[in-house]
Amino acid sequence: MAQLSQRERMAIYIQNRYGVEPEHLWVRYPNYAVFRQPASRKWFAAIMDVAKKSIDLSGDGTTDVMDLKCGPVLVGSLLAQDGFRPAYHMSKSSWISVLLDETVPDEQIFPLIELSYDSVAPKRKKP
């Protein structure tokens, strides 16, 4: 049996953990999938294959990334680590792109997914 790619593992994790199916919104980009927080309907993750040059990576071709929402301080600290890039096609101050090329271990990505999911959830009203 072939081993799953990190991209596939992240999609399965999100589906199993949050009960959210990927949405493929663009015919032109069939490998782009977004995941929405059910209550707010806001995106909390996007998995895409992007041109390496679009995210300042050397080489030709594409690479898989996952965009996740997080705060500006966390964005800054993550950008100092291998496997993280300024967000592709999202606000660079509140989103980050994670390379899904095995550079960042799954166990490091899971809490970032949870943070992103929670950050777009509806805010609780104070009693």
C-alpha positions as CSV (number, residue, x, y, z in Angstrom):
1,M,0.0,0.0,0.0
2,A,1.4,3.4,-1.0
3,Q,2.1,5.8,1.8
4,L,-0.2,8.9,1.9
5,S,1.3,12.3,1.1
6,Q,1.4,14.9,3.8
7,R,-1.3,16.8,1.8
8,E,-3.6,13.7,2.0
9,R,-2.9,13.2,5.7
10,M,-3.8,16.8,6.5
11,A,-7.1,16.6,4.6
12,I,-8.0,13.3,6.3
13,Y,-7.0,14.7,9.7
14,I,-9.3,17.8,9.2
15,Q,-12.2,15.6,8.0
16,N,-11.9,13.2,10.9
17,R,-11.2,15.8,13.6
18,Y,-13.7,18.5,12.5
19,G,-16.2,16.6,10.3
20,V,-15.5,19.1,7.5
21,E,-15.3,18.0,3.9
22,P,-12.9,19.9,1.4
23,E,-14.6,22.3,-1.0
24,H,-13.1,22.6,-4.4
25,L,-14.3,26.1,-5.5
26,W,-12.4,26.7,-8.7
27,V,-12.6,24.7,-11.8
28,R,-9.4,26.3,-13.0
29,Y,-7.6,25.0,-9.8
30,P,-8.9,21.5,-9.1
31,N,-6.2,20.8,-6.6
32,Y,-7.2,23.7,-4.4
33,A,-9.4,22.7,-1.4
34,V,-10.8,24.9,1.3
35,F,-12.1,23.9,4.7
36,R,-14.8,26.0,6.5
37,Q,-15.6,26.3,10.1
38,P,-19.2,24.9,10.2
39,A,-20.8,27.5,12.5
40,S,-19.2,30.6,10.9
41,R,-18.7,29.3,7.4
42,K,-15.3,31.0,7.3
43,W,-12.3,29.3,5.9
44,F,-9.8,28.0,8.5
45,A,-7.6,26.0,6.1
46,A,-6.8,25.9,2.4
47,I,-4.7,23.2,0.8
48,M,-3.2,24.1,-2.6
49,D,-0.5,23.2,-5.1
50,V,1.3,26.4,-6.0
51,A,4.2,27.3,-8.2
52,K,7.4,27.2,-6.2
53,K,8.3,30.7,-7.5
54,S,5.0,32.1,-6.1
55,I,6.3,31.4,-2.6
56,D,9.9,32.2,-3.2
57,L,11.2,28.7,-3.5
58,S,13.9,27.7,-5.9
59,G,13.2,25.2,-8.7
60,D,10.5,24.7,-11.2
61,G,7.1,23.0,-10.7
62,T,4.7,23.2,-7.9
63,T,4.6,22.3,-4.2
64,D,1.8,21.6,-1.8
65,V,1.0,24.1,0.9
66,M,-1.6,24.7,3.5
67,D,-2.7,28.2,4.5
68,L,-3.7,28.5,8.2
69,K,-5.0,31.6,10.1
70,C,-2.9,32.7,13.1
71,G,-2.0,35.9,14.8
72,P,0.8,38.3,13.7
73,V,3.2,37.3,16.5
74,L,2.9,33.6,15.7
75,V,3.3,34.4,12.0
76,G,6.6,36.1,12.8
77,S,7.9,33.3,14.9
78,L,6.9,30.6,12.4
79,L,8.6,32.4,9.5
80,A,11.9,31.9,11.3
81,Q,11.4,28.1,11.0
82,D,12.0,25.8,8.0
83,G,8.8,24.8,6.3
84,F,6.9,28.0,6.7
85,R,6.4,30.8,4.1
86,P,4.4,34.0,4.0
87,A,0.8,33.2,3.3
88,Y,0.1,32.5,-0.4
89,H,-2.8,34.6,-1.6
90,M,-4.0,35.5,1.9
91,S,-3.2,38.3,4.4
92,K,0.4,37.9,5.3
93,S,-0.1,39.4,8.8
94,S,-2.7,36.8,9.9
95,W,-2.2,33.7,7.7
96,I,0.8,31.4,7.2
97,S,1.6,28.9,4.5
98,V,2.9,25.5,5.7
99,L,4.9,23.5,3.2
100,L,3.4,20.0,2.9
101,D,6.7,18.4,1.9
102,E,7.4,16.6,5.2
103,T,9.6,19.5,6.4
104,V,7.2,20.3,9.2
105,P,6.1,17.2,11.2
106,D,2.4,16.5,11.2
107,E,2.4,16.8,15.0
108,Q,3.6,20.4,14.7
109,I,0.8,21.2,12.2
110,F,-2.1,19.8,14.1
111,P,-2.2,22.5,16.8
112,L,-1.9,25.1,14.1
113,I,-5.0,23.7,12.4
114,E,-6.8,23.8,15.8
115,L,-5.7,27.4,16.4
116,S,-6.9,28.4,12.9
117,Y,-10.3,26.6,13.4
118,D,-10.9,28.2,16.7
119,S,-9.9,31.7,15.4
120,V,-12.7,31.7,12.9
121,A,-15.4,30.2,15.1
122,P,-18.2,32.5,16.1
123,K,-17.4,34.6,19.2
124,R,-19.3,33.7,22.3
125,K,-21.6,36.4,23.7
126,K,-20.8,37.5,27.2
127,P,-23.7,36.8,29.6
